[in-house]
Amino acid sequence: MSPASATSIGLTATAHPVLYEINTWPWLEEISRLTGAPVDLGSVPARYWDELAGLGYDAVWLMGVWQRSPAGVAIALSNDELVTGFRAALPDWTAADVVGSPYCVRGYVVDDRLGGPRGLAIARTALAERGMRLVLDFVPNHVAPDHPWTATSPELFVNGTVEQLDHDPSSFMRVADHVLANGRDPYFPAWPDVVQLNAFAPELRAAVVETLCDIADRCDGVRCDMAMLVMNDVFARTWSGMVGPAPEADYWPTVIDAVRRAHPDFLFVAEAYWDLEWALLRQGFDYCYDKRLYDRLRHGPADEIDGHLHADPDYQQGLVRFVENHDEPRVPTAFGTNRSQVAAVAALTQTGMRLIHHGQLSGRQVHLPVFLGRYPTEPTDATIERFYRAFLSVLADPVFHDGRWQLCTRSGWPGDAGYRALVSWCWTGQDRWLIVVNPSDAAAAGLIHTRWQDVRGQQWKLADPIQQTAFVRSGDDLVDGLFVQLPSWGWHLFRASRE
């Protein structure tokens, strides 16, 4: 399956969906506190689902619904570095707030404290009734040390020896009668609270297919954590000498093809790094994280952003664009006040999937460790909230979901390269939109060239509904060169209409 065709199936009928990530445990705790009564997934008041639907989301990712690990909680509470992070994010934290990492999975069963399987079914129905799909987590690389497989099926894991445990106790642990390797990626120390699955083992791949088919009965798609770690070449590099030779078939085509035989419309989203997005798309994923764009928006320069957007459109349609998620700092911390809006406009009006994180719309600043089940109390930033509500009303235009995205070119004047700080693209469908950003520390001016050849000889109104600005320009200018001048970190989001 090609990436271009994969993006049109499964999650929604739209090629460019908006996915909303909710950290489920603290979200439910917050609702419980606000309503004054315990709330789980089966008893979320309808107004909360209504609000999500009203903001135009196509799908909701309920992050962290699976059974948490008591063993993982104990390990976290004994880790001084983690405890320091808990204290920084939640100064009044107690041990009861440490509910365990959602990526230290004890079992792919909805945690009873979140409403169990019945609660999830009710939540899924509530979303579907409002035209939204449900995405859940899958962690291919590791499980909790108290996952049932560690006792019943040690052949599914990377096994070590007593000598390795004695020599490197931070990378191995004893589980029942076996020494198992801790989960890891090749560039960092092992994670102390999880044990490593053997991606080369045929028995493991069969068990994963069975698990994912069971998950697919309960949701519309999965976000696969650190998906690149189980690719044959990455896994061989990480575990060379401890596992046998790589199978002829790679992990993801084997798994995804088997799952889709039973669930042909099931969606696969990859968390991916190290420029392996294209490889994962070719292996069957519908969408992959675009961490490279995020990094370039944070650190620049603008010319690299423009170069990034020159990639093949079919490839870009398979990317997930974001300025925040549970792994990254909150937007006000990552981008600062003056850069937050331009970063959101630049990332979330691209082709592909757009990801928005719970708390992003209200300007939350505390990056909550995933181990914690309670948010700190933070005031809403009224300016940020007004911006996002206006921005999401624009993003709800069908053209941003089903239209055609094209990168614009830019030009300037001899001896002046300042125009290269400008980056621009447009959308064409029932409506037309032109987006221009200046993600740099200096003012910039230049000429923007759309590919709207059919606008020549007409007058066009360019109206920015968020910043309340409007201009009338000729269609010839839109093609031959529209003069644009923007301050540092400035942006335009223009709806183009015949005057």
N, C-alpha and C positions, 0 to 999 in steps of 0.2 A: 504494500500500500504506500503510495507516495504521500509526502507531507501535505501537499496541496489538497488532495482528496480527503485525507484524514480529518482536516480541520472543519469539514462541512458536515460531519456526522456526529451523532452521539449526544453531546451536551445540550445543544439547542439547535434551532433551525438557523441561527445566525452564524456567520463566519467569524465575527469579531466580538465575542461575548465579554461581559463584565462579570468578574468573579469576586465575591465578597468573602473575605476570610474572617471567621469568628473564632477566638480562643474560647472554646465552649465552656470549660469549667468556670473561669472567672466571670464570663458573661452571664451565666446562670446565677452565680452568687450575687452579682450586681443587681440583676432583676429581682432576685429574692429579697435583697435588702430594700430596694425601692418600693416593692409591692407589699412588704411586710409579711410575706408568707413564703414557705419553701417552694421553689419552682424548679422543675426539671424539664427535659425536652418534651415531655408529654403534656406539660401544663403551662407552657409559655403563653402569656396573654396574646390574643390575636393582634393587638395593636403593634406588637413588635414585628411580627411577620408582615403586617400591612405597611409598616414604615419601610422595610427593606424593599418590598415590591414597589412602593411609591418612589424610591430613589433610582429605579431603573436597572437593578441587578438582574442578570440572567441566571445566576446560580449562586449558591451559598456553600462555602467550604466550612463545615463544622470540624474544626481542627481539634483533635484530642478526645474523641468519644470512646476509644477502646479502653479495656481494663488496664488500670495502672498497676505497677508492680510494688508490693510492699518491700521486697528486697531492694528495689531501686530507690525507694524513699529512704531506707536505712542508710544506703551508701551515700545518698545526697546529703543527709544530715550530718554525716561524719566527714564531709569534704569541706575544709576550711575556705577554699576559694569560692565554692558555691554558696556557702553560708554568708560570706561577705557580700556576694551579689544579692542575696535575699534581703539582707539588711539595708543595702543601698536603695533597692527598689521599693521596699515595703518596711519602713522603719519600725512599725509596731508588729512585725511578723511574729508568729509563733509556730511551733512545730506542726500544729494542725493545718496551717496554711500550705505546708509542703505536701502536695497531693501526688507528686511523682511526675516524671517526664512523660509526655504523650508519645515519645519516641523510644521509650523503654516499655514495650508492649508485652503484657502478660498473656493476653489472649484477644483475638479479634471478635470479642463480644462486647456490646455496649456496656460500659460500667453502670452498675446498679445505681450508683449515687448520681448518675446523670439521667436516669430514667429507664435504663435497660433497653432491650430490644423493642419493647412496646412503645416506649417514649420516642425512640428514633423513628419508628414507623409513623407515629402521629405527626412528628415534625416534618417528615418527608411529605406526607399528605398535605400539610398546611402550606408547604412551599409549592408543591405541584398545583394546588388550587389557585395560587397566585402567579402561575406561569414561571416558577423558578425551579431549577434542578438542584440536586444535592450531591456534593462532592465530599468524600472522606479521605482518610490517610491510609497509605500502605507503606510499610518500612521494609524494604527488601534485604537490607544488609545485616540486620541483627534483631534479636529479641531480648527480653528480660531474662535474667538467670533463673527465674522461677516460672518461665513459660513451660507448659507441659512437655514440649518436645525435648527439653534438656534432660528429662528423666526417662522418656520413652524411646527417643530416637537420636542418640548421640551422633549417629552417622550423618546427620544433617548439618553438623557444625564443623568448624575448623578445630581439630583436636590438637592439644599440645602434650607435653610430657611433664613428669614431676620435676625433672632437671630444669626445664624451661621455666616452670613456675617458681622454683627456688631461685633461679638466676634473675628473673624479671617478673616479680609479683605484680607489677603495675600493668602487665600486658596479658596475664593469664589468671584464671581463677578455677578453684576446684568446685565442681557441681556434681553432687552425688558421688559416684565412683569415677568420675572422669575429670581430666584437666581440659578446659576449653579456653580458646583464645578470646580475649575481649575484642569487641568490635572496634574498627578503626578505619581511617583512610590513610593513604600512603604518606601524607605530609605532616601528620600530627601524632602525638601520643595517643595510645588507646583510650577509649571511653570506659570508665571504670564500672558503669552500671549495666552494660549490655554484653552479650556474647555473640560471636561472629558465626553467621551462617555460611555454609560452603556452597557458593554459587555454582560450582562445577559438578556437584553431586546430582545425578539424575533423580534420586529420591527427593531431594530438596525441591527441585524444579516441579516435580509432580505435586508435592505438598503445597507449593505456592500457587499453582494453578487451581487446586481444589479450594484453597483459602480465598483467592480472588473471585472465583465463581460464586462462593458463598457471600462475599462482600457485595458482588454485583447484584445479588438478589435484593439488597437493602439500600442501594443508592445508584446514582447515575454515572459516577466516575470516581477515580482516585487520583490524589496527588502523591506521587512516589518520592519518598524522601531520599536524597542523595543517590539518584538513580544511576549515576555513572559508576558507582563503586562496584556494581555487579556485572558490568560489561566484561567480556572475556579478557581483553587486553589489560584493563585496569586491575581486575581481580588477580590475574596472573602476576602482575608487577608487585602488587601488595603482599601476596601470600606465596611467592616463589619458594619452593622447597618444602612447603607445608601441605600442599594439595597436589593432586595428580595433574596430568596434562589437561589443557583446556579442551572441552568438547568441540566437535566440529561446528555445531550450531551455537550462536551466541545466546545469552540468557534471555534478553528481552524479546527477540522474535519468537523464541520457543514459547515463552509465557504468554505474550500478548496474542499471538495467533491462536493458541489453545483457548484462551478466555473468550476471544471474539467468536469462536465457533459456537459457543453457547450463548453469548451476549454480544451480538454484532454491533450494537450501538454504544457499547460501554466506552467511556472516555478515559484516556491515560494522559496525565500531566506529569512531567518530570521536573523535579528540582535538579538542576544541572549546572556544573561549573567546568572550568578548564577548557572552554571552547569546544565542548563535545556536544553542543546542541544539535548540530546538523546530523551527526552520527546517530544520535538517539531518535531524531525525527525519522531518519531512514530505517531505523529498527522498529518503527511502528507507533511511536508516541504521537499524540495529536498536538501537544504543545510542550515547550520547554522554557524554563526560566531564561530571561535575557539579562543575566547579571552584568554582562559587558556594557549594555546601555546604562544601567543603573550606575555603574562605576564611572562611566564617562560623564554622566550628568552631575555626579558629585565632584569630580576632579578635573573634567575637561581634558583638553581644550575643545572649543566648539567645532573645530575642523574635524576632530575625530568622531564627533557625533554625526556630522554630515556624512563622513566616510562610512560609518557603521550603517547608516540608513540607505546606503547605496547597494547593500546586499540584495540578492535575488528576492523579488517580492514573494515568491512561493515559500522561500525559507522564512522570511519575516512574518508571514501569516501564521507560522507555527510557533511564534515566540510569545512569552508571557511578559508583559511590561508592567513595572511597578516602581514606586518610590518608597515603599514600606512593606514589610511583612514581619512575621514573628521573629525572624532571624536577624533582621536589620535594625539599626537605631530608629527611633521615631523621627519623622520628617523634620520637626523643628530642630532637633539635635543634629541630624545628618546634613541638612541644607541651610539652616538658619532662616530667620524671618524673611530676609530679602530674596532668597532663592527658592522658597518653598512653592510658590505659585507657578513659576516658570518650569520647575521640575515636574510638577503634576501635569501641566498642560503638555509639556514635551513628551512625557512617557505615556499618558493615558489617552492621547488622541492618535496613537500609532495603530497600524494594522496588527492583527493577531488578538490575543486575549489580554484584557486589562485587569489587574489585580488591585483591589483596595482592601485595606486592613481595618478591622474594627478599632475605633478610636482615632483614626486618621482624620475623619471629618470634624472632630471636635478639638483637634490640636493637642492631643495628649502627648506628653513629653517623656514619660517614664517607660523605658523598655523593660517589660515584665519578664523575668526568667520563666521559662516554660514549666518549671517545677511547681510554681506557685498557683494556687487556686483562688486568689483574691487580688483585685486591682486596688491600688491606692486611690484615695479620693483626689481628683484633679479638677480644677475649674475648666469650664468650656471656654475656648478662645473664640469669642464672637466673630472676629474678623475672619478667622480660618473657616468657621462654620458657614458664614455667609458665602464665602468664596466657593466652597465645595458644593453647597446646595445649588448655587447658580450654575456652577460648572457641570454638575451631574444632570441638570435639566437640559443643558446643551448636548451632553454626551448621550442623552436619551433619543436624540434625533436618529431615525432609522438609518440615515446615511452612514453613521459611525458604526453600525452593526452589519449592514449589508451592502454598503457602497464600495466604491473603488478608491483605494489609496494610491497616491503618486507623490514621489519626491519632487520638489521644485528645484530648479537651478538658481544660482545667484551670480551676480556680476557687480563690478564696480568701475573705478576710473583708474587710468594709468598712474602708477606710483602709490596707490592707496589700496592696501589689502584689508582694510577694516571690515569690508563687506563679508569677509570669511567668518566673522563671528556670528553672522545670521544663519539660521537653519530654517527651512520652510518645507511644508508639504501641504497637499490639498486632498479633499474628498469629493467625489462626484457620485451623485445618485439622484433621488428626487429633489434634493437640495444640494447646494455646493458650499463647502467650507474651505477657507484658507487659513492656515496656521503659520505664524512666523514667530520665532523665539530668538532671544539674544542671551545665551547662557554664558556670559563672560563678565569680567569686572569693568569693562569700558563701554561707553556708548558706541553704537555701530550704525552705519547707514549703507545702503546698497540697493541694487535692483533685483527684484524677485520675478522669476519667469515661471508662470504656470504652464501646464500642457493643455489648457482649455482652448484649443484652436477654434472651436465653434462660437466663441464669444466675440470675435472681431466684428467691428462695425456697430456695436451696441454700447449703451451706457449701463454701468453696473453699480449698485450700491453695496458697499462693504460695511457691515454693521457688526460691532462687537457688543453682544448683549450683556456681557458681564461688566466690562469697563465703560459701557455707555458712550462709545465713540462711533462715528459713522463718516464715511467718505464716499463720494461719487467719482468713479474713474471709468475711463473708456476700456472696452474689451481689448483693444489693441495694446494698452498699457499692461493689462494682465498677462499678455503673452510676450510682448517685446521687452518689458521691464517695468515693474511697478516700484516706484521709489518708496522705500521704507526706512524710517529712522527710529531706533529704539534705544532707550537708556539701558544701562547695565541691568541684566536680569529682567529685562522687559519682554513683553509678549503681546501678540495680537491673536485673537480668535474670531475671525470674520465670517459671518454668513454672507454669501454673495447672492444677490437677487437682481433681476432686471429692473432698471429704473424706468 
